[in-house]
Amino acid sequence: MQSLADVGVTKYPFGLSVTRGGREERWQIMHQLADGERDSHEDRGVDGTPFTAPVPQPGDDADVWLYGAIGAAECTEINRVERWAARPKARRRQG
């Protein structure tokens, strides 16, 4: 795993290049702060239980794998993760 900047792509500041199954995948990561949060203060954990998900398995689709990798980390700063492909009217881009 590398940042997109490390592989020469600077358009997306929060992107990753991941090699899975011998194939490169490029992902752009977006985030949204909780209501009332600002980037200009010290990080703090979520109220309640942090986001969790099952550990990803070999062969999982890329979005399922990333969702599982983030959830398995049980980071106390992540409250929720939404898979783009699981959203209503989702559009999958492959290539």
C-alpha positions as a Markdown table, in Angstrom:
| # | Residue | x | y | z |
|---|---|---|---|---|
| 1 | Met | 0.0 | 0.0 | 0.0 |
| 2 | Gln | 1.3 | 3.5 | -0.9 |
| 3 | Ser | -0.2 | 6.9 | -1.2 |
| 4 | Leu | -1.3 | 8.0 | -4.6 |
| 5 | Ala | 1.4 | 10.7 | -4.5 |
| 6 | Asp | 4.0 | 8.0 | -4.1 |
| 7 | Val | 2.9 | 6.5 | -7.4 |
| 8 | Gly | 2.8 | 9.9 | -9.2 |
| 9 | Val | -0.9 | 10.8 | -8.8 |
| 10 | Thr | -1.3 | 14.2 | -7.0 |
| 11 | Lys | -4.8 | 15.0 | -7.9 |
| 12 | Tyr | -6.3 | 13.2 | -4.9 |
| 13 | Pro | -4.7 | 14.1 | -1.6 |
| 14 | Phe | -6.2 | 11.2 | 0.4 |
| 15 | Gly | -5.7 | 8.4 | -2.1 |
| 16 | Leu | -4.1 | 5.0 | -1.8 |
| 17 | Ser | -2.6 | 2.6 | -4.3 |
| 18 | Val | -3.1 | -1.0 | -3.1 |
| 19 | Thr | -1.9 | -4.2 | -4.9 |
| 20 | Arg | -4.3 | -7.1 | -4.3 |
| 21 | Gly | -4.2 | -10.3 | -6.2 |
| 22 | Gly | -1.3 | -9.0 | -8.4 |
| 23 | Arg | -3.4 | -6.0 | -9.6 |
| 24 | Glu | -3.0 | -2.4 | -8.7 |
| 25 | Glu | -6.2 | -0.6 | -7.3 |
| 26 | Arg | -6.4 | 3.1 | -6.7 |
| 27 | Trp | -8.7 | 4.4 | -4.1 |
| 28 | Gln | -9.7 | 7.9 | -3.1 |
| 29 | Ile | -10.6 | 8.4 | 0.6 |
| 30 | Met | -13.1 | 11.1 | 1.7 |
| 31 | His | -14.1 | 11.9 | 5.2 |
| 32 | Gln | -16.7 | 14.0 | 7.0 |
| 33 | Leu | -16.3 | 15.4 | 10.4 |
| 34 | Ala | -19.1 | 14.8 | 13.0 |
| 35 | Asp | -21.6 | 17.6 | 13.6 |
| 36 | Gly | -19.9 | 20.5 | 15.5 |
| 37 | Glu | -16.4 | 19.1 | 14.8 |
| 38 | Arg | -13.6 | 21.2 | 13.4 |
| 39 | Asp | -10.2 | 20.3 | 12.0 |
| 40 | Ser | -8.5 | 23.0 | 14.2 |
| 41 | His | -8.5 | 21.1 | 17.5 |
| 42 | Glu | -6.9 | 18.1 | 19.1 |
| 43 | Asp | -8.2 | 14.7 | 18.0 |
| 44 | Arg | -10.6 | 13.0 | 20.4 |
| 45 | Gly | -12.3 | 9.6 | 20.3 |
| 46 | Val | -15.8 | 8.9 | 19.3 |
| 47 | Asp | -18.6 | 8.9 | 21.9 |
| 48 | Gly | -19.8 | 5.3 | 22.4 |
| 49 | Thr | -18.5 | 2.3 | 20.4 |
| 50 | Pro | -16.1 | 2.9 | 17.5 |
| 51 | Phe | -16.8 | 1.5 | 14.1 |
| 52 | Thr | -16.0 | -2.2 | 13.7 |
| 53 | Ala | -16.4 | -4.7 | 10.8 |
| 54 | Pro | -15.4 | -8.2 | 10.0 |
| 55 | Val | -11.8 | -8.8 | 8.9 |
| 56 | Pro | -11.6 | -8.8 | 5.1 |
| 57 | Gln | -11.2 | -12.1 | 3.3 |
| 58 | Pro | -9.1 | -12.9 | 0.3 |
| 59 | Gly | -11.2 | -12.4 | -2.8 |
| 60 | Asp | -13.5 | -9.7 | -1.3 |
| 61 | Asp | -14.3 | -6.9 | -3.6 |
| 62 | Ala | -12.1 | -3.8 | -3.1 |
| 63 | Asp | -14.7 | -1.8 | -1.2 |
| 64 | Val | -15.6 | -4.7 | 1.1 |
| 65 | Trp | -11.9 | -5.3 | 1.7 |
| 66 | Leu | -11.2 | -1.6 | 2.6 |
| 67 | Tyr | -14.4 | -1.5 | 4.8 |
| 68 | Gly | -13.2 | -4.6 | 6.6 |
| 69 | Ala | -9.7 | -3.4 | 7.0 |
| 70 | Ile | -10.8 | -0.1 | 8.5 |
| 71 | Gly | -13.4 | -1.8 | 10.8 |
| 72 | Ala | -11.0 | -4.5 | 12.0 |
| 73 | Ala | -8.6 | -1.7 | 13.2 |
| 74 | Glu | -11.3 | -0.6 | 15.7 |
| 75 | Cys | -10.0 | 3.0 | 15.6 |
| 76 | Thr | -11.5 | 5.1 | 18.4 |
| 77 | Glu | -11.5 | 8.1 | 16.1 |
| 78 | Ile | -13.9 | 6.5 | 13.5 |
| 79 | Asn | -17.6 | 6.5 | 14.2 |
| 80 | Arg | -19.0 | 5.2 | 10.9 |
| 81 | Val | -17.9 | 4.0 | 7.5 |
| 82 | Glu | -20.2 | 3.8 | 4.4 |
| 83 | Arg | -19.3 | 1.7 | 1.4 |
| 84 | Trp | -19.9 | 3.8 | -1.7 |
| 85 | Ala | -21.2 | 0.8 | -3.7 |
| 86 | Ala | -23.7 | 0.0 | -0.9 |
| 87 | Arg | -25.3 | 3.4 | -1.1 |
| 88 | Pro | -28.6 | 3.8 | -3.0 |
| 89 | Lys | -28.0 | 4.5 | -6.7 |
| 90 | Ala | -24.3 | 3.6 | -6.2 |
| 91 | Arg | -22.1 | 3.6 | -9.3 |
| 92 | Arg | -19.1 | 1.3 | -9.4 |
| 93 | Arg | -16.1 | 2.3 | -11.3 |
| 94 | Gln | -13.6 | -0.3 | -12.2 |
| 95 | Gly | -10.5 | 0.0 | -14.4 |
